[in-house]
Amino acid sequence: MKTASFIASRIFSMSKESLSSTVMRLAITSVALGVTVMIISIAVVIGFKHQIRDKVIGFIAPLHVQAFNQNESMEETPFTFDSTLNARLSSISGISDFQPSAHKVGMIKTDDEIQGVVLKGVGKDYNWKYISGNIIGGEIPVYNDSVRSTDILVSKITADKMKLNVGDAVRMWFIDNDMQLRGRRFTVSGIYATGLKECDERFVYCDISQIKRLNNWNDNQVGHIEIWLDDGEDIQAVNSRLYYAVPPELVSYTAMQSYPHIFDWLNLLDMNVVIIIALMFLVAGITIVSMLLIIILEKTSTIGLLKAMGASSGLVRRIFMLRSCRLLGIGMAAGNVLGIAFCLFQKYTHFISLPAESYYLSSVPIEMNWLYIIILNIIIIALWILMLLIPMMIINRINPSKSIRFE
């Protein structure tokens, strides 16, 4: 191997003005750009999937339990949340918390505007962790069991459309079970903005006792139960355990089932990444193979001379393979540096922005998964080396007596 390395260092040079030196530079550039694009693609897709998934799950909870005969409307069929159901939920491994909630369809009306919304009733122990990080005005309302609160939390989309500010009084209208129109007066306690348009333009948070009174429910009746999981728990696994634990008149479902279009879109991103990586691999791989073919053709006389001096075809192949691998390594190293540097720059500066109404995020998300990057490098370099073996077969066919005369 030392002999092959020594000869390779003497007969190849990118400093000389020749066709092979130009091709070698192009090959390094192609490899570097290909690796850069691959790393950025993986980091962006992982960032998109995780951040949007966290947004959806943070807003609506990973799992829900509701009445089995629930229809497609937002008007819920109530069920009893008693100590027996509480004990069943508490016994399921993987569940960290669960809270009763309820929905009620209504309309917000001001002097100039009217908008349909879904009133989401929550209790005093509701998990505000996600919403508290998205408050842009006012504060989260405080609810208790003794006094029915009139404070509500509205989204920025609703506040802008209805021209509402923190502290404003607003009247909402509902239709009860007897088809009678009923009105309630509320006060805007705070304004939130999650970036999830489907949720922000629909939901208004209120005291769950308001919905119970509007629907004439008992104190222990609820519309659904939101369930939160321990860190690292698999949603589908916990949902399977939950399915068999709840009474037959209840059913559990996941956040993915609530918003399938969002998660289907995220799954399509995986295919996009596969296509991008495949294209970059082929473009850079073909460039590398073309580079080696050109070098072999340009060095045909040198190959013939080495064979005439007693070098075997295997030694000559090692010479060219060492040079190709060195160029490949330079390109891979440059691509990793450029790709990781770009990802880190975007992650901490949010330089590239996005329209939140279309992508749910205000900037291109980046999440670095070092294991994926290492695996990508190993697979790509292994496949490219295999591709280099194809032009190596030409070396076996070079005859010294015919090639030296072209010197």
MITISE-272867 format. One record per atom (N, C-alpha, C): x, y, z. Coordinates in steps of 0.1 Angstrom, whole numbers, plus 2048, in hexadecimal, padded with zeros to 3 digits. Last residue first. Example, Ala and Ser with C-alpha at 12.3 -4.5 7.8 and 13.67 -1.06 7.14 Angstrom:
<torses>
8807EA8478897F584788180084F8847C784E87B7D384E8847DF84E
</torses>
This chain:
<torses>
81885070181F85A70982586570180E83D6F18068496F180D8546FA81D8266F582082E6E981883B6E981281A70B81E82270D82182B7017FC80A7037FA81770A80682070B8057F36F87FC7FC6F07FB80A6F68147E670B8197E76FD8127F16F58027E472180E7ED7218137F07137DF7E671F7EB7DE71B7F77E871A7C47E77357CF7EF72F7DB7E672C7B27D87437B27D67347BD7DE72D7B47DF75D7B87D275A7B97D074B7A97F975D7B77F775E7BC7E975A78E7F575C7947F974F7A37F77507857F17757877E576D78E7E875F78180978178E8037837907F777A76781277C77281677277F80F77575C80379375880078576380577B76580B7AB76A7FF7A67677FC7987578217B27648247AC76A8177A77408177BE73F81D7B074C81E7AA74B8127D77478077CE74580B7C074F82C7E075B8237DD7578177D57348337E273C83A7D87498327D572C8227F77268217EA72E8277DF73C82D80C73D81E80873781C7FA73384780E74184480A74383680671884381671C84980972A84680571B83582F71482F82371883581672984883E72E83A83C72883483071885F83D72685F83872B85183570185584A70185A83C70F85A83670B85086470684585B70684984D71086B86B71B86186B7178558626F787686A70187B86270D8718606E986787D6E486686F6F086B8666F786F8946F78618906F385F8816F18898966FF8868936FF87788E6D989D88C6DA8908926E788A88D6CE8BD8916DA8B588D6D98A78946B58CE8826B88C588E6C38BC88A6A68EC8796B28E38786B38DB88468C8FC8666918F587269D8EC86F68991C85868D90E85569390786167092E86A67D92D86468091E86165692C87365A93986E66893986863F91186B64B91687265092386B62A90A85B62890986A63490E87262A90F84063390484563390285561792383C61891883362090C83861993684F60C93184C60C92584263493C85162F93385B62192E85764B93D83863E94283B63793884566D93D84566293683E65593D8416909478436829478496789408406B094284B6A693F84069993E8466BC9478646BE9508596B494E84E6BD93E87F6B093E8776B194886B6D493C88E6D09498896C394A8836D79218956D892B8A06D593989B6D191287E6CB90F88B6CB91A8956E291E86B6D391F86A6CC91C8776FB9158756F89238736E99268726F88FA8756FA9008816F790F8806F68F68596EB8F18626EC8F986F70E8FF84F70290684B6F79028557208ED85C7218FB85F71490385B7188D58507168D785F7178E686271F8DA8357118D783970F8D984873B8E08367318EA8317238E78367458C88427478D584873D8E084373C8B582F7388B483D7398C284474A8BE81873B8BD8187368BD8267658BA8207608C881C7518C881D76489E8227688A782E7628B582C75E89680875589281475889B8207748A07FA7678A57F775D8A280378989180678989F80777B8A58047808777FF78187B80D78188A80F7838777E47768757EA77687A7F879E87A7E27968857DD7888847E37A58617ED7AA86D7F37A18797EF79984F7DB7948507E979985D7F07A98547C579B8577C57958587D37C284B7CE7C08597CA7B285D7CA7BC8307D37C18397DE7BF8487DB7B68287BA7AC8287C47B08317D07CE82A7AC7C38337A87B88337B37DD8177BB7E28257B97D682E7B67CE8007B87CF8067C57D48147C47D27FB79D7C47FE7A27C58047AF7ED7F579D7E88017967DA80579B7EC7DD7AC7F37E87B17EF7F57AB7DD7CD79A7D87CF7A87DF7DC7AE7ED7CA7857E17D27837DB7D67918107CF78F8047C778C7F87D078A82D7DB7818227DD78A8167D57868427D976F83F7CE7778347D07818457EC75C8507EB76684D7E077082D7EA74E83A7E57478457E475181C7F676081B7E775E8277E275782681075E82680976B8257FA76981F81574382D81574782F80E75580381474480B80A73B8198097407FE82A7547FA81C75880281275180883E74380E83B75080B82E7567F683C72E80483972C80B8367397DE84473C7DF8367367EE8337347D685A7497E285474E7E48467487BE86173C7C986A73B7D786473F7AE84B7447B184D7367BD8567347AE8507607B484375B7B784574C7A18687617AF8677667B685B76078886175779186B74F79F86A75478084F76A78184B75C78A85475577E86078178885578078A85077276A87277977787777C78286B77B75486077775986776B76786C76D75285979275584F78875B85577B74B87379C75786C7A075B86179673387878E73E88178C74B87A79172386379872686378A73286C78772286C7B372885F7B072C85F7A17148857B17228847B67298777B26FC87A7A77038857A07128857A46F48677B96F78637AB6FF86E7A46F28767D16FB86A7D16FE8677C26DE8887CA6EB88D7CD6F68827CD6C98767C66CD87E7BB6DC8837BE6C686B7E06C98627D56CF86A7C96C08817EF6CC87A7F26D08717E66A78887E36B28917E36BF88A7E56988717E969A8757DB6A687E7DA69887280569E8667FE6A18697F068B88A80969988980E69F87D80667188380067988E7FA68888D7FD66A87081266C86C8046748767FD66788082967187582967487181B65289082365F89682366A88B82363C88082664088281964E88981863888284263E87683C64287782E62E89C84363B89984964188C84461589783861E8A083162C89E83660A88684B60C88183E61688983660889986061288E8616148878545F48A98556018AF85960C8A485A5DF8988515E489F8465F28A58495D788E86A5DE8868615E588D8565D08988865D58A087B5DD8988715C78818955C088E8955C389788A5DA86E8925CC86B88C5C487888C5EF87989F5F08778915E387488A5E78798B95E78868B25E88848A35D185C8BD5DD8638BE5DC8718B75B68508D25BC8538C55C885C8C759F83A8E25AB8428E35B08448D457D8388ED5878358E459383E8E556382990156C8348FE57782F8F455481490754C81F90155682B8FE56580291356180090555A80C8FF57E81492757180C92556D80B9175A280F92259681792458980F9225B57FB91C5B37FF92A5A680792C5B97F89015B47EC9095B17F09175C48118FB5B880C8F45B28008FB5DC8139095D081B90D5C38169075ED8038FB5EA7FF9095DD80790D5ED8128E35E98048E35E57FF8F15F882A8EB5EA8298E75E581B8E66128228F16098268FC5FB8268F861A81C8D761B8128E16128158EC6178358CA60F82A8C560F81F8D062A8458D861C8488D861383C8D464483B8ED63E83A8DF62F83C8E065685190364B8479016468478F266786690766C85A90066284F8FE65787192466187491A66686791463586792864286992D64C86B92261987991A62186E91C62E8719225F788392060588691D60D87B9215D68869135E087E91A5EE8819165B68949185C38959115CE88E91A5968889135A188991D5AE88A91557789990C58289090958C8919145618A49195608A190B56B89790655289993955C8A093155A89C92254289A95854189794A54C89F9435408A297354A89796F54989396152B8B49735398B99775438AF9735168B09565198AF9645288B396650D8C893C5138BC9415148BC9505028DD92C4FA8D79374FF8C993C5128EA91B50D8DE9175048D792151890192A51290391D50B8F69185258F49405198FC9425118FE93553C8EA9335328E193B5258E893D54890192A5428F89215388EE92754F90C94354691493A54090A9305618FA94E5548FB95454A90394B5788FE9405708F393C5628F394258191E93557E91694157590B93D59191F91558992491F58891A92B5A29278F65A292090359992790D5999218D559992C8E05989248ED5A39168B55A19148C35A29218CC5A691E89959A91789E5989188AD5BE9288925B292F88D5A59298925D091789D5CF9248A25C292B89E5CE8FE88F5CA8FF89D5C790E8A15D69048755CA8FC8775C48FD8865EE91187A5E39198755D69128786059118905FD90788A5F090E88661192689D61592488F60D91988960992E8B66119228B56179208A76019488CA6049458BC60E9398BB5EA9588E15F494E8DD5F694D8CE5E096F8F95E096C8EB5EC9638E85C99729165D697190F5D596D9005B097991E5BA9799285C89799215939889145A098390F5AB98491957597D92258098792258D98191D55397791756097391C56A97F91C53196F91953B97A91854897591F51C95B90552595C91052F96790E4FC9508F95089598F850F9599054EA9398E54EE93E8F24FB9468F14CE92E8D34DB9368D34DE93B8E04C390C8D34C191A8D84CF9218D74C38F18CE4C38FA8C34C09098C74C58E38E54B88E68E14B78EF8D54E18E38E94DB8D68E44CC8D88E04EB9048DD4EA8F98E74E38ED8E15029178CD4F59108CB4F59048D45129368D65119278D55039238D25289528D451A94C8D351B93D8D053A9698E853A95D8DF52C9588E05489898EB53D9818ED53D9758E35629988FE55E9928F15529898F45779B190A56C9A990C5679A48FF59B9B390D58F9B69065849AC90A5B39AA9185AA9B292059C9B591A5C59AC8FA5C59A79085BC9B09105B09B28DD5BC9B48E55BA9AE8F35A39AB8BD5A39AA8CB5B09AC8D159A9AA8A259F9B68A759E9B68B759599289658A99889D58E9A58A45AE98D88A5A298E8815969958895BF98D8A05C19978955B499888D5B59788AF5B59868B55B79908AA5B896289E5AB9678A25AB9758A75D496289D5CC9638915BE9688945DC95F8B75DF96C8B05D696D8A45C294F8CB5CE94F8C25D095D8BC5B89548EE5B59548DF5C29548D75AB94A90B5B894C9045B594A8F55959599235989519185A595491258295C94158E95F93A59195492F56E95595256A95A94557695E93C56B93A96957294596356D94995555993198455992F97555F93B96F5689269A156393199A56492F98B57390D9AA5699149B256191F9AA58790299A57A8FB99B56F9039A259891998559791199158990B9915B192796E5A49219715A491A97E5C19429605C193996B5B393496E5CE94893F5C49499495C593E9545EE9549375E59499375DB94A9425EF97792C5F396B9345E99609335FA98E9135F298B91E5F897F92660A9808F660398B8FD5FA9879086149698ED61A9758E86149828EE61C9488F66149548FA61B9608F562A9318F36259388E761C9438EA62F92490A63B9289026379308F561691D91361D92891A62992D91261090790360991490061191F90761F8F39106228F790261C9048FF6158F392B6238F49286268F991A5FD8F19375FF8FD92E60D8FE9295E88D993F5F78DA93C5F98E59325D08E09585D38DE94A5E28E19485C48E29705D08DB9705D58D99615AB8EF96D5B68F69745C38EF9735A18E694B5A08E89595AC8EF95F5938F292B59D8EB93359B8EE9425828F390D5818F591B58B8EC9225839048F05898F98F75898FB90656D90D8D75719108E55769038EC5749148B75729098C057690C8CE56492C8A356F9278AA56A91B8B255B94388955893788F56593189655796688B56095B88855C94F89055198788054B97B88655496F8825539AB88555899E88055099388754A9C389054E9C38825509B587C5439BF8AA53B9C88A253D9C789354899B8AE54A9A98B25419B28A954597A8B753F9858B05439928B654E9598B45529668BA54C9718B153C93B8B853F9468AF5439528B85439188BE53C9258C054092F8B65458F78CA5459008BF53D90D8C15588EB8E454B8F08E154C8FA8D55698D08F55688DA8EA55A8DE8E857D8C89125708C890A5718D38FF5908B392858E8BF9205818BE9195A58A69425988A793B5978B49345C68999405BD8A49445B08A493C5E388794B5D68889435CD89294960587D94A5FA88694F5EE88494661586894261A87194C60F87A95261584793860D85393961285C94562583093B62883A93062084793160C81994661A81D94561D8269395EE81E9555F581B9486038219485E182696C5E881A96C5F08169605D483D9665DF83F96F5E883296F5BE8339595C883B9515D583C9595B082796E5B581F9625C082795A5AA83C97F5B48329835B982997859884B96F5A58519735AF84697758483996D58B83C96159884296557C83A98958082D98258882F97657685498E58184F99558684198E56A86196E56985E97C57685898155D87195656B87095A56B86E96A54486893F54786A94D55686795054087A92154186E92854687193653088B90553688B91253787C9185398908E45308888ED5368878FA53F8B18D75448A48DD53889D8E45428C18B95398C08C553B8B28CA5518C08A35588C48AF54F8C38BB5498A388F5488B18935508B489F54988888B55489088455389F8885408788AA53F87B89C54A88489754685E8C154986C8BE54886D8AF5418478CE53884B8C453A8598BF5548458E255683C8D654D8418CB5628628F15578598F05588528E25868638F55798698F456E85E8F25A786B8FB59D8618FE58F8688FD5C68718EA5B98768EF5B08698F25E98798EA5DE86F8EA5D18768EF5FA8908E95FD8848E15F187A8E05EB8B18E65EF8A58EE5F18998E55E88C78D65DC8BF8D85DE8B38E16018D58D85F48DC8D85E88D38DB6158C38D76158CC8E26078D38E36108B68BF60E8AE8CB60D8B88D76168CB8AE6098C58AD6068BE8BB6318D18B56278DB8B56198D58B663F8B98B163E8BF8BF6338C98C063C8B88956368AD89E6348B28AC64B8CE88F63D8CE88C6368C38946648C589865F8D189D64F8D289A6698AC88B6698AD89A6628B989E6678B286F65F8A887565E8A988467B8C786C66D8C98696648BF8706938BA87568E8C687C67F8C88796948A68616938A286F68D8AE8776978B784B68B8AF84C6898AA85A6B08C48516A38CC84F6978C38516C28AF8526C08B885D6B38C085D6C08A58386BD89C8436BA8A584F6C98BB8286BB8B58266B78AD8326E38BF8316D98C98346CB8C38326EF8A78286EE8AA8376E48B483A6EB8AA80C6E689E8136E48A18226FA8C18066EB8C18046E58B580C7148B880D70E8C48136FF8C38127188A37FB7178A08097118AC8117178B37E370E8A87E570D8A47F472D8C47E671F8CA7E57158BF7E87428B17E77408BA7F27328C07F27408A57CE73E89D7DA73B8A67E67458BB7BD7398B47BC7368AC7C975F8C27C57548CC7C77478C57C776D8AB7BD76D8AF7CC7628B97CE7698AC7A27648A17AA7638A47B87768C479B7678C37997618B77A17908BC7A078A8C77A877B8C77A77938A878D7948A579C78E8B07A47918B67767868AC7797878A97887A98C477779C8CC7767918C277B7BB8AF7767BB8B87827AE8C07827B68A475C7B389D7687B38A57757BE8B974B7B08B574B7AD8AD7587D48D075B7D28C57537C38C17547EB8E176B7E08E47627DE8D97587F28D578C7F58D677E7E88DA7757E68D17A47EC8DE7A27F08E07937DE8B87A97D48C27A57D98CF7A27EE89B79F7EF8A87A47E48B179F7FD87B79E7F188379E7F38907A581686E7A181086F79380387779381C86F7BC8268747B281F8767A580A8627CB80D8707CF8168777C580A8497C07FE8527BE8018607C182283F7CA8208417BC81584B7B981C83D7E58278457E18258497D280682B7E68048397EB80F8427E68128147DC80781A7D58058297D98258107F18298127E381F8197DB81580C80681E81780782281B7F88087F480080080080080980D800
</torses>
